[in-house]
Amino acid sequence: MTGTSSSVVIVGAGFGGIAAAIELRNNGITDVTIIDAAPGIGGTWLHNTYPGAACDVPSHLYSFSFAQRRNWTRLCSPQSEILEYLRGVAREYGVADLLVPDTRIVSCVRESAGGAWTLTAEDGREFTADAVVIATGQLNRPSVPPIPGRESFAGHEFHSARWDHDHDLRGRRVAVVGTGASAVQFVPEIAPEVEHLALFQRSGNWFLPRRNRTFPSWWKAAIRYVPGLQRWRRRFMTEYCESLTLMIRHPGTVGRVGRLLSSTFMRWQLRDPEVRRQAWPDYTFGCKRILFSSWYLPALQRENVELTTEKITEIVPEGVRTADGRTHEVDTIIWGTGFAATDFMFPMDVTGPGGRSLAQEWSEGPHAHLGMTVPGFPSLFVLYGPNTNTSGGSIILYLEAQARYVRMALQETARRDAAAIEVRRDIEAASDRELQERFAGTAWTRCDSWYRDESGRIVTNWPGYMRDYLASTAELDADEYVFHP
């Protein structure tokens, strides 16, 4: 690899993959290929088409800083609008044609530090590259719990992230398993259509209001024409999101204010005392994802909706059986059970020099320096990797920072006329240790959540503020890396 002529393969065509492609191409690294298992650009916003699908981060912040849009139709845009935006940005910046669609990468192998990566697709095709950027994200693989008897169900089932739009729910008896962020959006949409909706909840959620109504014309005009208003809006949203992280980091002080606000809102919406008792969370405010909805809690009190907190013990042909021995007869099961967030790019097999697999490296939990680089895997970068999720902000800010950091790493590698860049093991171990120590005393440690792996280690979330991560990734410290000839 000499100059800036390195070849790069990006796996994933969501926000992270598109951000990386634009950053690299705009800075002279032109040999870039984007590969995705899906038929087009979009990532999670291509797959998640369930009724009511929308972002829970305000659109003026959930967008690229270099491609800010002034005509968002509402506070938090629906899936179709976000997908349209991302595809439009890819076209505008000339990276849409870099995509190799319908191609699932099953393995990435680098036999020597001075060699190249070989990526093998499910259909046997191979791609080679000096550097690989894995941008498959944390929320890309739907997860369904291993409940006994699932194969015996006589009705129809699907996961919310792979919504079956051909299956008409009108007049049906439907079970929704899971009450996370996706279910909170689609339950109010389908509840008026179904005959009966049995909603199975493992734990309640803390809520804050969000009506998400369409912006009035005067506001859209102001955003478009008033100088500085768009910049102020984006800054305001950034500080608001940082305040949520402040509450999570300090549950005994500022967090109590967040809990009070949430409790007041929830009590006002949950007028039915029994539903309130069942829906109420039993953990510290901010330990799990704080959800924003002004429609979900009222939907729980509809006559045709039944909230159940009994544990599901098995699936039977006629429906769902719970620990109290009751069988809930349904003809449709919708799994709103989230994603395998702690698996990251797996089951893709990633193998570095010496035959060491990333699965081995992460056998005690995923870890990476700044969430991107792992010792033993030269010129391999992970976007939205370990400990880079945000509980109170926009992942787009993180992805932009990561794309810049990858670009700096590749430019420094080329400047040194090296074949590859690899983070030092001592540096990565120290940064991971310091990162984990920052969780002490925060709300994240006070319950079990999808932020943790099987060992209980928090592996998805960044323990600080967005501004902390931006500062940490602003410059590449070459002394933290080994450059292979």
VENVENDA-V913779 format. One record per residue. N is the residue number from 1. RES is the residue in three letters. PHI is phi in radians with two decimals (NA if undefined). OMEGA is omega in degrees with one decimal (none if undefined). D_CENTER is the distance of its C-alpha to the mean C-alpha in whole Angstrom. Layout:
{{N;RES;PHI;OMEGA;D_CENTER} {N;RES;PHI;OMEGA;D_CENTER}}
This chain:
{{1;MET;NA;179.6;33} {2;THR;-2.27;-178.8;35} {3;GLY;1.01;174.5;34} {4;THR;-2.07;-175.3;31} {5;SER;-1.65;-179.2;32} {6;SER;-1.12;175.7;29} {7;SER;-1.69;-176.3;27} {8;VAL;-2.29;170.8;23} {9;VAL;-1.92;176.2;21} {10;ILE;-1.86;178.7;17} {11;VAL;-1.77;-178.6;16} {12;GLY;2.13;-176.7;13} {13;ALA;-2.05;172.7;14} {14;GLY;-1.61;-178.5;11} {15;PHE;-1.04;-179.0;10} {16;GLY;-1.15;-179.5;11} {17;GLY;-1.10;179.6;13} {18;ILE;-1.19;178.1;15} {19;ALA;-1.05;-179.3;15} {20;ALA;-1.14;-179.0;17} {21;ALA;-1.07;179.9;19} {22;ILE;-1.13;-179.2;20} {23;GLU;-1.08;-179.0;21} {24;LEU;-1.18;-177.8;23} {25;ARG;-1.12;-179.4;25} {26;ASN;-1.24;-177.0;26} {27;ASN;-2.11;169.3;27} {28;GLY;1.53;176.4;29} {29;ILE;-1.69;-167.3;27} {30;THR;-1.73;-178.3;28} {31;ASP;-1.48;-174.2;28} {32;VAL;-2.16;175.6;24} {33;THR;-2.19;175.3;23} {34;ILE;-1.89;-179.7;19} {35;ILE;-2.12;179.0;19} {36;ASP;-2.54;178.9;17} {37;ALA;-1.26;-178.6;17} {38;ALA;-1.42;-179.8;17} {39;PRO;-1.36;-178.4;20} {40;GLY;-2.88;179.1;18} {41;ILE;-1.27;175.0;16} {42;GLY;2.58;-179.7;13} {43;GLY;1.02;-177.3;10} {44;THR;-1.09;-179.1;8} {45;TRP;-1.41;171.0;11} {46;LEU;-1.51;-174.4;13} {47;HIS;-1.47;-173.8;13} {48;ASN;-1.53;-177.3;12} {49;THR;-2.04;-178.1;15} {50;TYR;-1.11;179.2;16} {51;PRO;-0.98;179.2;19} {52;GLY;1.46;-178.2;17} {53;ALA;-1.05;-179.8;14} {54;ALA;-2.74;176.3;13} {55;CYS;-1.38;175.4;11} {56;ASP;-1.80;171.7;12} {57;VAL;-1.91;-179.0;12} {58;PRO;-0.92;-172.4;15} {59;SER;-1.06;179.6;16} {60;HIS;-1.14;175.4;18} {61;LEU;-1.86;179.1;15} {62;TYR;-1.47;179.9;12} {63;SER;-2.88;-177.4;14} {64;PHE;-1.18;178.4;16} {65;SER;-1.12;-177.6;19} {66;PHE;-1.57;-179.6;21} {67;ALA;-2.45;-178.2;21} {68;GLN;-1.28;-177.8;21} {69;ARG;-1.87;-177.5;22} {70;ARG;-1.82;-175.5;24} {71;ASN;-2.03;171.9;24} {72;TRP;-1.05;-174.1;21} {73;THR;-1.49;-178.9;23} {74;ARG;-2.66;-176.0;21} {75;LEU;-0.97;179.4;19} {76;CYS;-2.10;-168.1;16} {77;SER;-1.26;176.5;16} {78;PRO;-1.24;-176.0;16} {79;GLN;-0.92;-176.0;14} {80;SER;-1.10;-178.8;17} {81;GLU;-1.27;178.0;18} {82;ILE;-1.17;178.7;14} {83;LEU;-1.10;177.7;15} {84;GLU;-1.06;179.2;19} {85;TYR;-1.07;-176.6;18} {86;LEU;-1.11;178.4;16} {87;ARG;-1.13;178.5;18} {88;GLY;-1.12;177.9;21} {89;VAL;-1.11;179.2;20} {90;ALA;-1.05;177.9;20} {91;ARG;-1.21;-177.1;23} {92;GLU;-1.05;-177.3;25} {93;TYR;-1.68;169.7;24} {94;GLY;1.26;179.9;25} {95;VAL;-1.99;-178.3;22} {96;ALA;-1.07;-177.4;22} {97;ASP;-1.35;178.3;25} {98;LEU;-1.40;-172.8;23} {99;LEU;-1.32;167.2;21} {100;VAL;-1.86;-173.6;22} {101;PRO;-1.49;174.4;21} {102;ASP;0.91;-176.0;21} {103;THR;-2.33;-179.2;21} {104;ARG;-1.64;177.8;19} {105;ILE;-1.39;-178.2;20} {106;VAL;-1.88;178.3;21} {107;SER;-2.65;173.3;22} {108;CYS;-2.24;-175.4;22} {109;VAL;-2.27;172.1;26} {110;ARG;-2.23;-173.3;28} {111;GLU;-1.36;179.0;31} {112;SER;-2.49;-178.7;32} {113;ALA;-1.09;-179.3;31} {114;GLY;-1.54;-177.8;33} {115;GLY;-1.61;-179.6;32} {116;ALA;-2.33;174.9;29} {117;TRP;-1.46;172.0;26} {118;THR;-2.01;179.8;27} {119;LEU;-1.86;-178.2;24} {120;THR;-2.00;179.8;25} {121;ALA;-1.55;-179.2;24} {122;GLU;-1.02;-179.0;24} {123;ASP;-1.56;176.1;27} {124;GLY;1.71;178.4;29} {125;ARG;-1.11;179.7;28} {126;GLU;-2.13;176.8;28} {127;PHE;-2.28;177.3;27} {128;THR;-2.07;-178.9;28} {129;ALA;-2.77;174.1;26} {130;ASP;-1.24;-178.6;27} {131;ALA;-2.42;178.8;23} {132;VAL;-2.18;174.6;20} {133;VAL;-2.01;179.3;17} {134;ILE;-1.64;-175.5;14} {135;ALA;-2.11;-179.6;11} {136;THR;-1.45;173.6;10} {137;GLY;1.35;-179.9;6} {138;GLN;-1.71;-171.7;5} {139;LEU;-2.05;-175.5;4} {140;ASN;-2.09;-177.6;7} {141;ARG;-2.01;178.5;10} {142;PRO;-0.99;-178.8;12} {143;SER;-2.06;174.8;13} {144;VAL;-2.15;-177.7;17} {145;PRO;-1.14;-177.8;19} {146;PRO;-1.36;-179.4;22} {147;ILE;-1.48;-179.0;25} {148;PRO;-1.02;173.0;28} {149;GLY;1.50;-175.9;30} {150;ARG;-1.00;-177.8;27} {151;GLU;-1.21;-178.1;29} {152;SER;-1.52;-174.5;32} {153;PHE;-1.05;-175.7;30} {154;ALA;-1.49;-178.6;32} {155;GLY;-1.63;-177.0;30} {156;HIS;-1.96;179.8;27} {157;GLU;-2.42;173.2;24} {158;PHE;-2.85;178.1;20} {159;HIS;-1.56;-177.5;16} {160;SER;-1.06;179.7;15} {161;ALA;-1.36;175.6;12} {162;ARG;-2.31;-171.6;16} {163;TRP;-1.03;178.7;18} {164;ASP;-1.63;-177.1;22} {165;HIS;-1.30;177.2;23} {166;ASP;-1.41;-178.9;26} {167;HIS;-1.65;-177.4;27} {168;ASP;-1.30;-177.4;28} {169;LEU;-1.55;-176.7;28} {170;ARG;-1.09;177.9;31} {171;GLY;1.34;-177.9;33} {172;ARG;-1.68;173.2;31} {173;ARG;-1.72;-168.8;31} {174;VAL;-2.08;170.9;27} {175;ALA;-1.86;172.2;25} {176;VAL;-1.98;-179.3;21} {177;VAL;-1.78;-178.6;20} {178;GLY;1.93;-177.6;17} {179;THR;-2.31;179.0;17} {180;GLY;-1.48;-171.8;13} {181;ALA;-1.06;-179.8;11} {182;SER;-1.23;-179.4;12} {183;ALA;-1.05;179.4;15} {184;VAL;-1.06;178.5;16} {185;GLN;-1.50;-173.9;16} {186;PHE;-1.54;179.6;18} {187;VAL;-1.02;178.0;20} {188;PRO;-1.10;-179.6;22} {189;GLU;-1.35;-175.2;22} {190;ILE;-1.62;-175.8;24} {191;ALA;-0.97;179.9;26} {192;PRO;-1.22;-174.7;29} {193;GLU;-1.63;-171.9;29} {194;VAL;-1.45;175.4;29} {195;GLU;-1.25;-179.7;32} {196;HIS;-2.58;179.0;31} {197;LEU;-2.17;175.8;27} {198;ALA;-1.72;-175.8;27} {199;LEU;-1.87;-175.2;24} {200;PHE;-1.83;-174.3;23} {201;GLN;-1.98;174.4;21} {202;ARG;-1.50;175.5;21} {203;SER;-2.62;-179.5;20} {204;GLY;-1.32;-179.2;20} {205;ASN;-2.18;168.7;18} {206;TRP;-1.51;-175.8;19} {207;PHE;-2.08;166.8;19} {208;LEU;-2.22;-171.8;20} {209;PRO;-1.22;170.4;21} {210;ARG;-2.84;179.0;20} {211;ARG;-1.48;174.8;22} {212;ASN;0.98;178.1;21} {213;ARG;-1.37;179.7;24} {214;THR;-1.12;177.8;25} {215;PHE;-1.09;174.0;26} {216;PRO;-1.19;-175.7;30} {217;SER;-1.07;-178.9;32} {218;TRP;-1.13;-179.6;33} {219;TRP;-1.24;177.9;30} {220;LYS;-1.09;177.6;28} {221;ALA;-1.18;179.6;32} {222;ALA;-1.11;179.0;31} {223;ILE;-1.04;-175.7;28} {224;ARG;-1.32;-168.1;30} {225;TYR;-1.97;-177.6;33} {226;VAL;-1.41;-178.2;33} {227;PRO;-1.04;175.3;33} {228;GLY;1.47;-176.0;30} {229;LEU;-1.17;178.8;29} {230;GLN;-1.09;179.7;25} {231;ARG;-1.12;178.4;25} {232;TRP;-1.12;-179.5;26} {233;ARG;-1.07;-179.8;24} {234;ARG;-1.14;178.8;21} {235;ARG;-1.16;178.5;22} {236;PHE;-1.04;179.8;23} {237;MET;-1.12;177.6;19} {238;THR;-1.06;-178.8;18} {239;GLU;-1.19;176.7;21} {240;TYR;-1.08;179.5;20} {241;CYS;-1.13;177.5;16} {242;GLU;-1.12;179.0;18} {243;SER;-1.17;175.7;20} {244;LEU;-1.14;177.1;18} {245;THR;-1.11;176.6;17} {246;LEU;-1.01;178.7;21} {247;MET;-1.12;-178.9;21} {248;ILE;-1.22;-178.8;19} {249;ARG;-1.28;-177.7;20} {250;HIS;-2.27;-174.4;24} {251;PRO;-1.14;-176.8;24} {252;GLY;-1.45;-177.8;28} {253;THR;-2.16;-178.8;28} {254;VAL;-1.09;179.1;26} {255;GLY;-1.06;178.4;24} {256;ARG;-1.16;176.8;27} {257;VAL;-1.16;177.1;27} {258;GLY;-1.06;178.6;23} {259;ARG;-1.10;179.5;24} {260;LEU;-1.13;178.9;27} {261;LEU;-1.07;-179.7;26} {262;SER;-1.14;-179.1;23} {263;SER;-1.07;-179.8;26} {264;THR;-1.09;178.9;29} {265;PHE;-1.10;-176.7;26} {266;MET;-1.19;178.0;26} {267;ARG;-1.14;178.4;29} {268;TRP;-1.16;-178.7;30} {269;GLN;-1.46;-176.9;28} {270;LEU;-1.65;-178.2;29} {271;ARG;-1.41;178.6;33} {272;ASP;-1.36;-174.4;33} {273;PRO;-1.10;-179.5;34} {274;GLU;-1.26;176.8;33} {275;VAL;-1.12;177.6;30} {276;ARG;-1.05;-179.8;29} {277;ARG;-1.05;-177.9;30} {278;GLN;-1.25;-174.0;28} {279;ALA;-1.42;-172.6;25} {280;TRP;-1.23;179.2;25} {281;PRO;-1.23;-178.1;23} {282;ASP;-2.02;-178.2;24} {283;TYR;-2.44;-176.9;22} {284;THR;-1.08;176.7;22} {285;PHE;-0.96;177.9;20} {286;GLY;1.65;179.3;17} {287;CYS;-1.14;171.8;17} {288;LYS;-1.88;-176.3;14} {289;ARG;-1.05;174.5;12} {290;ILE;-1.36;-175.2;14} {291;LEU;-1.87;-177.2;14} {292;PHE;-2.07;177.1;16} {293;SER;-2.90;173.1;19} {294;SER;-1.86;-174.9;22} {295;TRP;-2.06;-173.5;23} {296;TYR;-1.21;-176.1;21} {297;LEU;-1.07;174.1;24} {298;PRO;-1.05;-179.9;27} {299;ALA;-1.12;179.8;26} {300;LEU;-1.15;-175.6;26} {301;GLN;-1.76;174.0;30} {302;ARG;-1.19;-178.8;31} {303;GLU;-1.13;-177.2;34} {304;ASN;-1.66;179.9;32} {305;VAL;-2.01;178.6;29} {306;GLU;-2.17;176.8;29} {307;LEU;-1.57;-178.1;27} {308;THR;-2.16;178.5;27} {309;THR;-1.89;175.3;26} {310;GLU;-1.16;-179.6;28} {311;LYS;-1.18;175.0;27} {312;ILE;-1.34;-179.6;26} {313;THR;-1.77;178.3;29} {314;GLU;-2.89;171.6;29} {315;ILE;-1.80;179.8;29} {316;VAL;-2.07;-176.5;32} {317;PRO;-0.92;-175.6;33} {318;GLU;-1.60;178.0;34} {319;GLY;2.74;-171.8;31} {320;VAL;-2.07;179.0;29} {321;ARG;-1.90;-177.4;31} {322;THR;-1.96;-172.6;30} {323;ALA;-1.10;178.7;32} {324;ASP;-1.44;178.2;35} {325;GLY;1.53;-177.6;36} {326;ARG;-1.42;173.6;35} {327;THR;-1.86;179.3;34} {328;HIS;-1.63;-175.1;32} {329;GLU;-1.38;179.6;33} {330;VAL;-2.46;176.1;31} {331;ASP;-1.95;178.7;30} {332;THR;-2.46;173.8;27} {333;ILE;-2.08;174.1;24} {334;ILE;-1.93;-179.3;20} {335;TRP;-1.54;175.4;18} {336;GLY;-1.79;-168.6;15} {337;THR;-1.79;169.9;14} {338;GLY;1.32;-169.1;10} {339;PHE;-2.30;174.2;9} {340;ALA;-1.42;-169.6;10} {341;ALA;-1.13;-176.1;8} {342;THR;-1.48;177.4;11} {343;ASP;-1.54;-179.5;12} {344;PHE;0.90;-173.9;10} {345;MET;-1.44;-179.5;12} {346;PHE;-1.13;17.5;15} {347;PRO;-1.54;173.1;17} {348;MET;-0.96;-178.8;18} {349;ASP;-1.61;180.0;21} {350;VAL;-2.00;-175.3;21} {351;THR;-2.24;-179.9;24} {352;GLY;-1.73;178.8;26} {353;PRO;-0.96;-178.0;30} {354;GLY;1.45;176.6;32} {355;GLY;1.40;-179.8;30} {356;ARG;-1.39;-178.4;27} {357;SER;-1.62;176.8;24} {358;LEU;-1.13;176.4;21} {359;ALA;-1.06;176.0;21} {360;GLN;-1.17;-179.0;24} {361;GLU;-1.05;-177.4;23} {362;TRP;-1.80;-176.8;20} {363;SER;-1.09;178.1;22} {364;GLU;-1.86;177.5;22} {365;GLY;2.11;179.4;18} {366;PRO;-1.07;177.7;16} {367;HIS;-2.75;178.8;17} {368;ALA;-2.84;178.1;17} {369;HIS;-1.15;-176.0;19} {370;LEU;0.99;178.8;17} {371;GLY;1.34;-171.2;14} {372;MET;-2.13;-170.6;15} {373;THR;-2.12;-175.1;19} {374;VAL;-2.18;179.2;20} {375;PRO;-1.09;-178.9;24} {376;GLY;1.66;-176.7;26} {377;PHE;-2.32;-174.5;24} {378;PRO;-1.08;176.7;25} {379;SER;0.89;170.9;23} {380;LEU;-2.02;-178.0;20} {381;PHE;-2.23;179.0;17} {382;VAL;-2.00;173.9;13} {383;LEU;-1.73;-173.3;11} {384;TYR;0.97;-177.3;8} {385;GLY;-1.52;-177.0;10} {386;PRO;-0.97;174.7;11} {387;ASN;1.02;173.8;12} {388;THR;-2.19;172.9;10} {389;ASN;-1.34;179.0;7} {390;THR;-2.05;178.0;9} {391;SER;-1.56;-175.9;10} {392;GLY;-2.54;-178.0;13} {393;GLY;-2.81;-177.4;12} {394;SER;-1.82;178.3;10} {395;ILE;-1.15;-179.7;8} {396;ILE;-1.09;177.6;10} {397;LEU;-1.10;178.0;13} {398;TYR;-1.13;-176.8;12} {399;LEU;-1.14;176.0;11} {400;GLU;-1.08;179.3;15} {401;ALA;-1.10;-179.8;16} {402;GLN;-1.17;178.4;15} {403;ALA;-1.06;177.6;16} {404;ARG;-1.11;-178.5;20} {405;TYR;-1.13;177.1;20} {406;VAL;-1.07;178.2;20} {407;ARG;-1.05;179.0;22} {408;MET;-1.09;179.5;24} {409;ALA;-1.11;-179.5;24} {410;LEU;-1.23;177.2;25} {411;GLN;-1.16;178.1;28} {412;GLU;-1.16;176.8;29} {413;THR;-1.07;179.2;30} {414;ALA;-1.18;-179.9;32} {415;ARG;-1.05;179.4;34} {416;ARG;-1.52;-177.9;35} {417;ASP;0.95;-179.3;35} {418;ALA;-1.70;179.1;33} {419;ALA;-1.51;-175.3;32} {420;ALA;-2.83;176.3;29} {421;ILE;-2.08;-178.2;27} {422;GLU;-2.47;179.3;26} {423;VAL;-1.18;177.9;25} {424;ARG;-1.20;-176.8;28} {425;ARG;-1.11;-179.1;27} {426;ASP;-1.18;178.6;29} {427;ILE;-1.16;-178.8;26} {428;GLU;-1.13;-179.9;23} {429;ALA;-1.12;-179.6;25} {430;ALA;-1.18;-179.0;26} {431;SER;-1.17;178.1;23} {432;ASP;-1.19;179.0;21} {433;ARG;-1.11;179.0;23} {434;GLU;-1.13;179.1;23} {435;LEU;-1.08;-179.0;20} {436;GLN;-1.11;179.1;20} {437;GLU;-1.15;-178.3;23} {438;ARG;-1.27;177.4;21} {439;PHE;-1.36;-176.5;20} {440;ALA;-1.00;177.0;23} {441;GLY;1.45;-178.5;24} {442;THR;-1.56;178.8;21} {443;ALA;-1.16;-177.5;20} {444;TRP;-1.01;-175.1;17} {445;THR;-1.52;-167.5;20} {446;ARG;-1.78;173.1;22} {447;CYS;-2.89;174.7;20} {448;ASP;-1.58;-177.6;18} {449;SER;-2.69;178.4;15} {450;TRP;-1.28;175.3;12} {451;TYR;-1.29;-175.4;11} {452;ARG;-1.82;172.5;14} {453;ASP;-1.60;-175.0;16} {454;GLU;-1.11;-179.9;19} {455;SER;-1.42;-177.7;21} {456;GLY;1.65;-179.5;19} {457;ARG;-1.33;178.0;18} {458;ILE;-1.33;-173.0;15} {459;VAL;-2.11;-178.0;13} {460;THR;-1.76;-166.4;9} {461;ASN;-1.67;169.5;10} {462;TRP;-1.40;-173.0;13} {463;PRO;-1.44;-177.0;16} {464;GLY;-2.22;-175.5;17} {465;TYR;-1.68;176.0;17} {466;MET;-1.01;-177.5;15} {467;ARG;-1.10;177.1;19} {468;ASP;-1.13;-178.3;19} {469;TYR;-1.20;178.4;17} {470;LEU;-1.07;178.7;18} {471;ALA;-1.18;-177.8;22} {472;SER;-1.17;-176.1;21} {473;THR;-1.88;-174.8;20} {474;ALA;-1.16;-179.4;22} {475;GLU;-2.35;175.7;25} {476;LEU;-1.63;175.1;25} {477;ASP;-1.60;-175.4;28} {478;ALA;-1.08;-179.9;29} {479;ASP;-1.18;179.3;31} {480;GLU;-1.45;-173.2;28} {481;TYR;-2.21;170.3;28} {482;VAL;-1.85;178.3;30} {483;PHE;-1.93;-175.5;31} {484;HIS;-1.51;-180.0;33} {485;PRO;-1.28;none;36}}
